[in-house]
Amino acid sequence: EVQLVESGGAVVQAGGSLRLSCKASGFTFDEYGVGWFRQVPGKEREGISCFASRDGSTYTSNSVKGRFTISRDNAENMVYLQMDSLKPEDTALYYCAADGLCSRTARLMSDYAYWGQGTQVTVSS
């Protein structure tokens, strides 16, 4: 059974940092593309950053580029999202996802098959 479990969400002041973690199990981790999404109630889910399965290249959305960094540890089946210079508009429920399309050239994240339960990030002004 594929499982993705996020952690690390918290309440933080604007300008602060957080690191989100996602523990994966139930599949061959280094063969799958993984990524991070976020969603605010009433808005569409937004793809933040991802690793492509084919070549390990990364994509990061313009909304967080230069502030957020995705990384992975294949030995530990972990994917991370380092978030720096946080802004109130970064407040959202953050999800880890696996087995989907991640394209840096197309600036696209889509069709992810597996999802975690989410971890809440709240940035206060």
Accessible surface in RSA format (square Angstrom, percent):
REM  Atomic radii and reference values for relative SASA: ProtOr
REM  Chains: A
REM  Algorithm: Lee & Richards
REM  Probe-radius: 1.40
REM  Slices: 20
REM RES _ NUM      All-atoms   Total-Side   Main-Chain    Non-polar    All polar
REM                ABS   REL    ABS   REL    ABS   REL    ABS   REL    ABS   REL
RES GLU A   1   175.19 100.6 112.95  85.5  62.24 148.2  57.92 112.0 117.27  95.7
RES VAL A   2    35.67  23.5  15.89  14.4  19.78  47.7  15.89  13.8  19.78  53.6
RES GLN A   3    91.83  51.4  87.52  64.0   4.31  10.3  16.21  34.5  75.62  57.4
RES LEU A   4     9.10   5.1   0.70   0.5   8.39  21.1   0.70   0.5   8.39  22.6
RES VAL A   5    79.00  52.0  76.30  69.1   2.70   6.5  76.30  66.3   2.70   7.3
RES GLU A   6     7.41   4.3   0.00   0.0   7.41  17.6   0.00   0.0   7.41   6.0
RES SER A   7    61.18  51.7  56.93  76.0   4.25   9.8  41.78  89.0  19.40  27.2
RES GLY A   8    36.55  45.1   0.00   N/A  36.55  45.1  24.53  67.3  12.02  26.9
RES GLY A   9    26.78  33.0   0.00   N/A  26.78  33.0   0.97   2.7  25.81  57.8
RES ALA A  10    43.27  39.8  30.54  47.1  12.72  28.9  43.10  60.7   0.17   0.4
RES VAL A  11   112.69  74.2  85.85  77.7  26.84  64.7  85.85  74.6  26.84  72.8
RES VAL A  12    26.29  17.3  20.44  18.5   5.85  14.1  26.29  22.8   0.00   0.0
RES GLN A  13   136.73  76.5 133.59  97.6   3.14   7.5  36.29  77.2 100.44  76.2
RES ALA A  14    49.52  45.5  26.10  40.3  23.42  53.3  26.40  37.2  23.12  61.2
RES GLY A  15    56.88  70.1   0.00   N/A  56.88  70.1  30.55  83.8  26.33  59.0
RES GLY A  16    21.85  26.9   0.00   N/A  21.85  26.9  21.02  57.7   0.83   1.9
RES SER A  17    57.95  49.0  38.56  51.5  19.40  44.7  22.38  47.7  35.57  49.8
RES LEU A  18    28.84  16.1  23.74  17.0   5.10  12.8  28.84  20.3   0.00   0.0
RES ARG A  19   130.87  54.9 114.38  58.3  16.49  39.3  28.44  38.9 102.43  62.1
RES LEU A  20     0.00   0.0   0.00   0.0   0.00   0.0   0.00   0.0   0.00   0.0
RES SER A  21    18.33  15.5  18.24  24.3   0.08   0.2   5.18  11.0  13.15  18.4
RES CYS A  22     0.02   0.0   0.02   0.0   0.00   0.0   0.00   0.0   0.02   0.0
RES LYS A  23    95.27  46.5  93.68  57.5   1.58   3.8  68.25  61.4  27.02  28.8
RES ALA A  24     0.82   0.8   0.36   0.6   0.46   1.0   0.36   0.5   0.46   1.2
RES SER A  25    44.93  38.0  43.52  58.1   1.42   3.3  35.30  75.2   9.64  13.5
RES GLY A  26    51.90  64.0   0.00   N/A  51.90  64.0  22.35  61.3  29.55  66.2
RES PHE A  27    28.21  14.1   4.78   3.0  23.43  61.0  17.59  10.7  10.62  30.4
RES THR A  28    74.59  53.1  64.64  65.5   9.95  23.7  35.92  48.2  38.67  58.5
RES PHE A  29     5.49   2.7   1.75   1.1   3.74   9.7   1.75   1.1   3.74  10.7
RES ASP A  30    84.26  59.0  60.82  60.5  23.44  55.4  11.33  26.7  72.92  72.7
RES GLU A  31   116.80  67.1  95.53  72.3  21.27  50.6  33.40  64.6  83.40  68.1
RES TYR A  32    56.91  26.6  54.65  31.1   2.26   5.9  19.77  14.9  37.14  45.8
RES GLY A  33     1.19   1.5   0.00   N/A   1.19   1.5   0.00   0.0   1.19   2.7
RES VAL A  34     0.00   0.0   0.00   0.0   0.00   0.0   0.00   0.0   0.00   0.0
RES GLY A  35     0.00   0.0   0.00   N/A   0.00   0.0   0.00   0.0   0.00   0.0
RES TRP A  36     0.00   0.0   0.00   0.0   0.00   0.0   0.00   0.0   0.00   0.0
RES PHE A  37    13.08   6.5  13.08   8.1   0.00   0.0  13.08   7.9   0.00   0.0
RES ARG A  38    19.10   8.0  18.74   9.6   0.36   0.9   2.62   3.6  16.48  10.0
RES GLN A  39    61.52  34.4  58.57  42.8   2.95   7.0  11.12  23.7  50.40  38.2
RES VAL A  40    51.47  33.9  50.42  45.6   1.04   2.5  50.42  43.8   1.04   2.8
RES PRO A  41   128.01  93.3 101.58  92.6  26.43  96.1 112.49  92.9  15.52  96.4
RES GLY A  42    90.76 111.9   0.00   N/A  90.76 111.9  44.53 122.2  46.23 103.5
RES LYS A  43   141.97  69.3 129.91  79.7  12.05  28.7  81.72  73.6  60.24  64.2
RES GLU A  44   160.63  92.2 141.07 106.7  19.57  46.6  60.28 116.6 100.35  81.9
RES ARG A  45   113.80  47.8  88.35  45.0  25.45  60.6  11.85  16.2 101.95  61.8
RES GLU A  46    58.14  33.4  53.91  40.8   4.23  10.1  34.47  66.7  23.67  19.3
RES GLY A  47    18.80  23.2   0.00   N/A  18.80  23.2   4.51  12.4  14.29  32.0
RES ILE A  48     0.00   0.0   0.00   0.0   0.00   0.0   0.00   0.0   0.00   0.0
RES SER A  49     0.16   0.1   0.16   0.2   0.00   0.0   0.10   0.2   0.06   0.1
RES CYS A  50     0.00   0.0   0.00   0.0   0.00   0.0   0.00   0.0   0.00   0.0
RES PHE A  51    22.79  11.4  22.79  14.1   0.00   0.0  22.79  13.8   0.00   0.0
RES ALA A  52    12.71  11.7  11.14  17.2   1.57   3.6  11.73  16.5   0.98   2.6
RES SER A  53    61.42  51.9  38.01  50.7  23.41  53.9  10.53  22.4  50.89  71.3
RES ARG A  54   222.24  93.3 185.75  94.7  36.49  86.9  82.34 112.5 139.90  84.8
RES ASP A  55    96.83  67.8  58.92  58.6  37.91  89.6  39.48  92.9  57.35  57.2
RES GLY A  56    39.03  48.1   0.00   N/A  39.03  48.1  24.57  67.4  14.46  32.4
RES SER A  57    26.90  22.7  16.63  22.2  10.27  23.7  18.49  39.4   8.41  11.8
RES THR A  58    44.89  31.9  42.12  42.7   2.77   6.6  15.48  20.8  29.41  44.5
RES TYR A  59    19.79   9.2  17.84  10.1   1.96   5.1   3.91   2.9  15.89  19.6
RES THR A  60    23.23  16.5  18.26  18.5   4.96  11.8   6.15   8.3  17.07  25.8
RES SER A  61     9.04   7.6   9.02  12.0   0.02   0.1   9.04  19.3   0.00   0.0
RES ASN A  62   116.24  80.2  92.78  89.7  23.46  56.5  33.33  80.2  82.91  80.1
RES SER A  63    55.53  46.9  29.33  39.1  26.21  60.4  41.54  88.5  13.99  19.6
RES VAL A  64     0.41   0.3   0.00   0.0   0.41   1.0   0.41   0.4   0.00   0.0
RES LYS A  65   126.91  61.9 106.75  65.5  20.16  48.0  66.68  60.0  60.22  64.1
RES GLY A  66    82.88 102.2   0.00   N/A  82.88 102.2  44.10 121.0  38.78  86.9
RES ARG A  67    31.82  13.4  27.38  14.0   4.43  10.6  24.87  34.0   6.95   4.2
RES PHE A  68     7.83   3.9   0.00   0.0   7.83  20.4   0.00   0.0   7.83  22.4
RES THR A  69    82.01  58.3  79.39  80.5   2.62   6.2  53.80  72.3  28.21  42.6
RES ILE A  70    13.86   7.9   3.78   2.8  10.08  24.3   3.78   2.7  10.08  27.4
RES SER A  71    49.64  41.9  48.01  64.1   1.63   3.7  36.61  78.0  13.03  18.3
RES ARG A  72    54.34  22.8  26.47  13.5  27.87  66.4  19.70  26.9  34.65  21.0
RES ASP A  73    52.51  36.8  47.81  47.6   4.70  11.1  15.52  36.5  36.99  36.9
RES ASN A  74    70.28  48.5  54.95  53.1  15.33  36.9  18.58  44.7  51.70  50.0
RES ALA A  75    96.48  88.7  53.53  82.6  42.95  97.7  65.62  92.4  30.86  81.7
RES GLU A  76    96.47  55.4  94.00  71.1   2.47   5.9  24.15  46.7  72.32  59.0
RES ASN A  77    42.07  29.0  42.07  40.7   0.00   0.0   2.64   6.3  39.43  38.1
RES MET A  78    30.29  15.7  30.29  20.0   0.00   0.0  25.11  21.4   5.18   6.9
RES VAL A  79     0.27   0.2   0.27   0.2   0.00   0.0   0.27   0.2   0.00   0.0
RES TYR A  80    33.96  15.9  33.96  19.3   0.00   0.0  13.31  10.0  20.64  25.4
RES LEU A  81     0.00   0.0   0.00   0.0   0.00   0.0   0.00   0.0   0.00   0.0
RES GLN A  82    58.11  32.5  57.97  42.4   0.14   0.3  29.57  63.0  28.53  21.6
RES MET A  83     0.00   0.0   0.00   0.0   0.00   0.0   0.00   0.0   0.00   0.0
RES ASP A  84    53.40  37.4  53.40  53.2   0.00   0.0  20.20  47.5  33.20  33.1
RES SER A  85    61.48  52.0  56.37  75.2   5.12  11.8  19.98  42.5  41.50  58.1
RES LEU A  86     2.55   1.4   0.00   0.0   2.55   6.4   0.00   0.0   2.55   6.9
RES LYS A  87    87.69  42.8  87.25  53.5   0.44   1.0  39.91  35.9  47.78  50.9
RES PRO A  88    55.99  40.8  48.83  44.5   7.16  26.0  49.21  40.6   6.78  42.1
RES GLU A  89   120.32  69.1  96.25  72.8  24.07  57.3  61.85 119.6  58.47  47.7
RES ASP A  90     0.38   0.3   0.38   0.4   0.00   0.0   0.00   0.0   0.38   0.4
RES THR A  91    42.15  30.0  38.60  39.1   3.55   8.5  36.68  49.3   5.47   8.3
RES ALA A  92     2.99   2.8   0.27   0.4   2.72   6.2   2.99   4.2   0.00   0.0
RES LEU A  93    53.73  29.9  52.86  37.8   0.87   2.2  52.86  37.1   0.87   2.3
RES TYR A  94     0.00   0.0   0.00   0.0   0.00   0.0   0.00   0.0   0.00   0.0
RES TYR A  95    38.67  18.1  38.67  22.0   0.00   0.0  14.68  11.0  23.99  29.6
RES CYS A  96     0.02   0.0   0.02   0.0   0.00   0.0   0.00   0.0   0.02   0.0
RES ALA A  97     0.00   0.0   0.00   0.0   0.00   0.0   0.00   0.0   0.00   0.0
RES ALA A  98     0.00   0.0   0.00   0.0   0.00   0.0   0.00   0.0   0.00   0.0
RES ASP A  99    59.20  41.5  53.83  53.6   5.37  12.7   1.68   4.0  57.51  57.4
RES GLY A 100    18.87  23.3   0.00   N/A  18.87  23.3   7.67  21.1  11.20  25.1
RES LEU A 101    85.81  47.8  79.82  57.1   5.99  15.1  84.05  59.0   1.76   4.7
RES CYS A 102    11.52   8.7   0.85   0.9  10.67  25.1   0.01   0.0  11.51  12.4
RES SER A 103    21.20  17.9  16.83  22.5   4.37  10.1  14.08  30.0   7.11  10.0
RES ARG A 104   136.76  57.4 128.72  65.6   8.04  19.1  38.57  52.7  98.19  59.5
RES THR A 105   134.29  95.5 100.52 101.9  33.78  80.5  87.31 117.3  46.99  71.0
RES ALA A 106    63.85  58.7  33.97  52.4  29.88  68.0  44.82  63.1  19.03  50.4
RES ARG A 107    96.12  40.4  78.02  39.8  18.10  43.1  54.04  73.9  42.07  25.5
RES LEU A 108    74.00  41.2  72.25  51.7   1.75   4.4  74.00  52.0   0.00   0.0
RES MET A 109    21.39  11.1   1.65   1.1  19.75  47.0   1.65   1.4  19.75  26.2
RES SER A 110    30.12  25.5  24.78  33.1   5.34  12.3  26.69  56.8   3.43   4.8
RES ASP A 111   125.98  88.2  92.95  92.5  33.03  78.1  38.35  90.3  87.63  87.4
RES TYR A 112    16.36   7.6   0.28   0.2  16.08  41.8   0.28   0.2  16.08  19.8
RES ALA A 113    60.71  55.8  28.48  44.0  32.23  73.3  37.83  53.3  22.88  60.6
RES TYR A 114    77.69  36.3  75.27  42.8   2.43   6.3  38.93  29.3  38.77  47.8
RES TRP A 115    80.92  32.5  52.23  25.3  28.69  67.4  43.16  23.0  37.76  61.3
RES GLY A 116     9.70  12.0   0.00   N/A   9.70  12.0   2.39   6.6   7.31  16.4
RES GLN A 117   110.91  62.0  83.51  61.0  27.40  65.2  71.95 153.1  38.96  29.5
RES GLY A 118    10.44  12.9   0.00   N/A  10.44  12.9   0.00   0.0  10.44  23.4
RES THR A 119    16.58  11.8  11.81  12.0   4.78  11.4   6.59   8.9   9.99  15.1
RES GLN A 120    86.77  48.5  77.42  56.6   9.35  22.3  47.54 101.2  39.23  29.8
RES VAL A 121     0.00   0.0   0.00   0.0   0.00   0.0   0.00   0.0   0.00   0.0
RES THR A 122    45.21  32.2  45.21  45.8   0.00   0.0  34.67  46.6  10.54  15.9
RES VAL A 123     7.12   4.7   0.00   0.0   7.12  17.2   0.00   0.0   7.12  19.3
RES SER A 124    44.18  37.3  37.56  50.1   6.61  15.2  36.89  78.6   7.29  10.2
RES SER A 125   129.96 109.8  68.07  90.8  61.89 142.6  56.11 119.5  73.85 103.5
END  Absolute sums over single chains surface
CHAIN  1 A     6399.6       4803.4       1596.2       3173.6       3226.0
END  Absolute sums over all chains
TOTAL          6399.6       4803.4       1596.2       3173.6       3226.0
